[in-house]
């Protein structure tokens, strides 16, 4: 029956996300992932290959937001399933599984990972899965389970590089705990070697391209793009993104992990991971896939405390659901835009807090939801400008966008209008190059035709893109037509590289 409960919890989580996720529209990064996945490679400037391949694969039967978001829902469901298994492994019963499943499914940052396709969604499943295998090893299981743990970490590394810090914290946490004896087996280096083999192709790709991900992270640190938090502010943000009303569950789990010798590696893993993120100035959500471990531990503790008063358990479970409701519209696209904007204004006035991770003016809906708006309209605007060109100019016209979101929107939604592939200097678009275009005729999306450098003989604003709810810096966007380039585009291309 206990195994059945884990499957039921996972199924309900999947159905919840399947119903809640596919609204508003494609997220900026989702469009970029689809385009990247249509250019299969062992790596990309800003990510490993797994998520782009999943995103592109979800669209093989046609463009579908439902199909795309269903993949994120699957990872969220798998994360809940593994959480229930962790609860069982650590001595929890039915109530602990139910509570753990509710809190993992509805914790805002984890819910957001399961809401849209992104690198963090894979960690919902794979980080707790690696921890589950380690827990079995700590309980005396066959040392060959290190191979399974290594495989989980390796696959997670093909989704997001932050798993390297989780893996380092995990191993250091084990070494600092009484469970360190599980490292004294030949299967431990075998498991780590397997993880290294899984990620090796991506490492080689990064090395062959001068480690663009490192360049990107360094640029983000120096150009003021990201919000930098003090250690105290970082800890407070962790409470905010996990919902202050639900956070006591993982806080209890953290305390329990340090109190119980067999779980002390869990506590050390979390503390070391958070400390690393603070030192490296990581965004507050980078370590968030670790929270299912602490939530599972906390659910077991709460179950033990309520053993003598079992009537409290339904109340605790109901409270967990109730405490989650206020945050759901902030991480799931379930409210109409006007209602969400009004709701966020009320919260901003009452709470006076911000969980923004980047330094620019915030839109009415918040950055994530704003970036789900306007993309089809942008592609349609560009298509009208492209169609308005005389045939001879249209045949040589290149479309250049200022960032990968705009470029990906044109590539994904512009297919029906037979638009040529978009060009951009932003991240992996720069690697894809000029596609042989001379640049003599350019449709410049959100640019000025190089006005300061007088790059073209003539330029004019052919259209202005505007749409409700979009990011402020992409509203009232100029669509320029530039003609008579003075320097071949191929010669200009090295200067256009923008890794941020």
N, C-alpha and C positions, 0 to 999 in steps of 0.2 A: 504493500500500500504506500510505503514511503517513497518508493521510486515513482509510483503513479502520481503522487502529489507534485513532485518536481516537474513532471511532464505537463500536468494541468496548469501549474503556475507559468511555465514557459509558454504554453498555448494561449493562455489569457493575455500574457504580455504581448505576444505577437499580434493577436487580434486587436488589442488596444491601439498599438502603433499603426497597424494596417488601416484602422479607421481614422486615426487622428493625424497621421503624417502627411498624406498627399493633398495638401492645400496650399494656397497662395501661388506657388510656382517653383520652378527649379532654382535652387540656390546657386549663387555665383560659382562656388568651388565645384559643385556637382556638374555643371556644364563643362568646366575645365577638366574634371576627371574623365568625363565621357570622351572628350577630344583626345586627351592623353592616351586613354585606353584604345582608341582607334589608331594610335601610333605605337604598337606594342614595343616595349623596350625593357631592359633589365632595371631601368631606373629613370628618374626625371629630376630636373633641377631641385625641386622642392618636396620630393616624396619618393618612397619606394614604389614598386609596380603593382602591388596587390589591389589597392582600392581602385585605381584607374581601370584595371582589367575587369573588376567586378562591375563597376559603373557602366563601362561599354558593353559588357556581356548582358546586362539587364535590358539593353535597348536593341538587341538583335532582331526582335520582332516588331520594331517600330518605336518611335518616341513615346515613352510612357513614364509619367511621374509616379504612378502607382507601382509599377514594376521596380523602378529605381529605389523608392523608399521602402519597398518590401524587403530589400536586402538588409537595410539598416534595422528593420524590425526583427529579422531573423537573428542578427547578432545580439540585439537586446534580449530576445527570448533565450538565446543560448547563455547569456550572462546570468539571467535569473535561474536557469536550470543548474548551472555550476554552483551558484550561491547556495541553492538548496542542498546540493551534494556536499559542499563545505560544511554546512550546518550539521548534516548527518555525520560526517566524519569527525566533527568536534563534539559529538554527543547530544546534539539537539533532536527534538522530536517534531511532531506535526506543527505545533504552534510556532516553534522557532523557525521552521521552514516558511510558514505562511507570513510571519512578520518580516523575515529576511527578504522574501520575494517582494512584498509590498514596498519595503523601503528602497530596495535596489531599483525596482521598476519606476518608482516615483521620485527618487532623489533628483532634483532639477538637472544637475550637470550630467548625470548618467542618462536621464530621460532624453536630454538634448542629443547625446551621442547616438541614441537609438531612433532619433527623429529624422535625421537626414544622413546621407552618405558622406562619410569623411574618415580620415585615418584613425580617429579615436574609437570608431564603432567596433573595429576588430578587437581592440583591447578589452571591451566589455566582456568578451568571452575568453580571450586567450590569456590575459593576466591572471584572472581567478583560476583558469584551468591549470596553468603552470603551478600556482600555489596549491591546488588540490593534489597534484602529483607529489609535490614536496611534502605536503601533509601526510600523505600515505607513506612516503619514505620515512618520515619522522616517527610513524607509528609501527615501523618494522616491516614494511612491504619489501618485496623483491627489489634490490638495487637497480635492476634494469629499468625501473620507472624513471630513472634519470634520462633515459632516451626520450620518453614521452615528454618530460619537462623541457628538455632541450628543443624538441620539435615544436612545442607550443611557443617557446620564446623566439625561435627562429622564424616561424611564420608571422608572429607578431612584429618582428623586425622588418618583415617585408611589407608591413602596413604603416608603421610609424617608427621613427628613430628613437623616440623617447623610451621605448622598451629597453634600450641599453642601460638607462639609468635605473629602471625598475629591476632589471636583472642584476646589476651591480649591488643595489640596495638589498635585494633578496639574498644574494650569496653572502654579503657582509653580515646581514641580519642572522643568517644561519650560523655563521662563524662565531658571532657574539653570543649565541644562545646555547643552552644545553643540547640542542639538536645537532651540534656541529659534527657529531660522529658520523652523520650520514654523508659527509663529504669524503670520508676515508674509505672510498671504494673506487675501483678502476672504472666503474660505470659513471661516476661523476664527470671526469674529464671526457669520457665518451659522449655523454649527453651534451656537454658544452661544445665539443667538436662538431656534433650534429647541428647544433644551433648555428655555429660559424659557417658550416657548409651551406646551410639554407640561405644565409644572408650574403655569402661570398659573391654571387653574381652581381648583386647590387653594389657591393663595396667596390668591385672592379669597375663597374660603370661610373661610379662617383670618382674614383681615382683617375680614370681615363678622361674625365671632363674637369679635372682640377678641383674636385670636391666642391661643386657649386652649392651644395646645401650648407657647407661651412661658410662660404662667402655670403649666402643669404642671411644666415643667423648673425654674422658679424655686422652686416649692413643694418639689420634691424636694431642692433644694439647701439649703433653709432648715429643713426639718422633720426632718432627720436620718435620712430613710428610707434613703438610699444610702450605701454604704461609700465613703469618700473616701481615696484612696491618695496617698502621696508619690510623687515622680517615680521614685525607685528601686524602690519597691514596684510601681508601675505596670508598669515594664519587666519585673520579675520575674514579674508576673502574665501578661504576654504570653508568656513562656517556658512558664509552667505550662499555659495554655489551648491552647498549640500542641504540648504534649507535649515535655518536655525532651529526650527521646530522638530525636524527629523534628525539633526546632527547629534543629539544625545545618544542615539542608538550606536553610531560608530564611535563616539567618544567612550561610551561604556565598553565597547568592544576593544578599543585601544588599551584601556586600563586593564581589562581582563587578560589581554594578550601578554602584558608585562607581569601580571600576577601569576599566571599559570606558566610553569616552566616549559611545558610542551608547546605552547603557543608564543613563547617570547620572541621567536624569529619573526612573527607577524608584526609585533610592535616595533622591533628594530627596523624592519623593512620600511614601515611607514615613516618613522622619524628620520631615517637616513635619506629617504626619497624626498621628503619635503625640504630637508636641510639642503640637499643638492639643488633643488629647484630654486630655493631662495638665493643661494650663492651664485647660481648661473643666470639669475633673473628670468627664469622661465615664466610663461603665462600661468595663471592660476589653475587652468584646467588641464595642464600637461600631465600631472600625476593622478588625475581623478579616477582612472580605471583601477586604482588600488582599493577604492572604498568598498567594493563588495566583500573583501576579506574582513575588514573591520565590522561591517554591518552583520555579516554572518556570525562573527564572534559575539557582538552585542546582542543579537537575537537569542543566542543560546543562553547568555547570562540573564536576560529578561525572562526567558521561559523558566529558568531555575528559580528566580525570585517570585514568580507568580504561581509556583507549584502548589502552595498551600491555599491560595485563593484563586481557583481556576476561573471563577466568574469575571476576574479582572481581564482575562486574556481577550475576549471579544471586544472589550472596551479599548484595550491597548491597540488592537488591530484597527478598530474603527477610527481611533484617534489618529493613527498613522495615515490613514486614507484622508481623513478630514484635514489634517495639518498640511497635506500635499496640495489640496485643491487651489489654494490661493496662488501657487507658483505655476501651475500647469499652463495657463495661457501665456506665460513668459517663455516657455520652452516647447510648446506644441502649438501649431497654427490652427487653433480651434475656435478663435473668435473672429468675427468680421473686423476688418482693419480699423474702422472708426471706433468700434468698441474697445479694441485692444489699445489704441492710442490713448483714449480717455482713461482706461484702467491703469496704464503705465504712468500717466501724469498724476493720478491719485496716489499711487505707490511712491513715486518720487517725492511728492510733497510730504507724505507721512513718514517715510523711512529715511530720506536724505542719504541714500547710499547708491553706489555705482559699482557695477562689476565689469565695466568696459575694460578691454585689453589693449586698445589702440587709441592713439591721440589724434582724433579728428572729431568734427562736429557730429553729434549723434542724431539720427533721424527719429521721427515720431514713433516708429515701430521698434527701434533698436536695430543694430547692425545686421544680425542674422536674418530677421524677417524682412528688412528693407531690401536685402540682397536676394530676395525671392521675387522681386517685382521688376517689371519693365523690360525684361530681356527680349521677349517676342516682339514688343513694340520697337525696341531699338533695331533689331534685325530688319523689321519691316521698313523703318525709316531709311536705313542704309540701302535696302533693296530699291526703294523708290529713287534715291539719288543715283544709284548704279544704272537703273533702267532709263534715267533721263539723259544719260550721256549719249552722244552720237556713236553709232556702231564702231567706227574706227578707234575712238577713244575707249569705248567700253571693252574692246578686245584686249587692250593693254593695261587696263585699270587695275591697280592693286588697292586693297582695303587694308589700312593700317590703323590699329587700335592702341589706345594708351595703356591698357592693362589686359591681363588674361581673361578677366570676366567679360569684358566687352568683346574681345576676340572670340572667345568660346561661344558666346551668345550668337554671334554672326555665323560661326561654323555650324552650330547645331540647328538654329532656327532658319538660317539662310539657305539651307539645302533645297527647300521647295522653290525658292526663287533663283536657284542655280547661281548663287553668289560664289565667287572664287574664294579659296581659302584665305582667311584673315592672317595678317602679319602683325607682329608685335615684338617689341624688345623685352617684354616682361617674362621672366622665368623661362619655362621650356619653349615658349614661342620663339625666343631668341635663337635657341639651338636649331629649331626647324628652319630658320633662315628666311631668305627672300622668295623662295620658290621660283627663282629665275626672273622675277619682275625687274624691269629697269628703273621703275619709279617715275617714269616720265609723266604718267597720269596716276594720281593717288587720291583716294577718298580717305581723308584723315578724320578719324573718329575721336572726338574729344581732344583735338590738337589744333595747332595754329599754322600748319604748313611750314614750320621752321621760320617763322616771320623774323626773328631776331638775326638769323644767319642769312636771310634772303636766299633760301634754298631753291625757290621756284620762280619762274618768270611771271606767273600769275596765280592768284588764289582767290577764292570767294566762298562765302558761307552758303552752302546749297540747302541746308535744312538745320533745324534746331530740334533736338530730341528732348521731350519732356514727358513725364509720367508721374502719377501720384504714388507716394509711398517709397520712392527710390532713395538711394543714398544722396545726400545733398550735393556731393561733388560730382554726381552724374545726372543731375537735373539741369535743364536748360543747356544741354550739351551741344556744342557746335559740331556739325558735320560739314567739313570743308572739302572742296575739290581743288586740288593743287596740280598745276600743269607746267611742263617745261623744267624738269629738274636740272640743276646746274652741276651736280655731282652724282655719278651713278649710285643707285641705292646700295649696291654691293659694297661700295667703298665706304658708305656711311654706316653700314650695319654694325661694325664693331663698336661704334660710339653709342649705339642705341641699347646696348645690353643693360638690363635693369633687373638685378636679383634682389627682390625684397618680398 
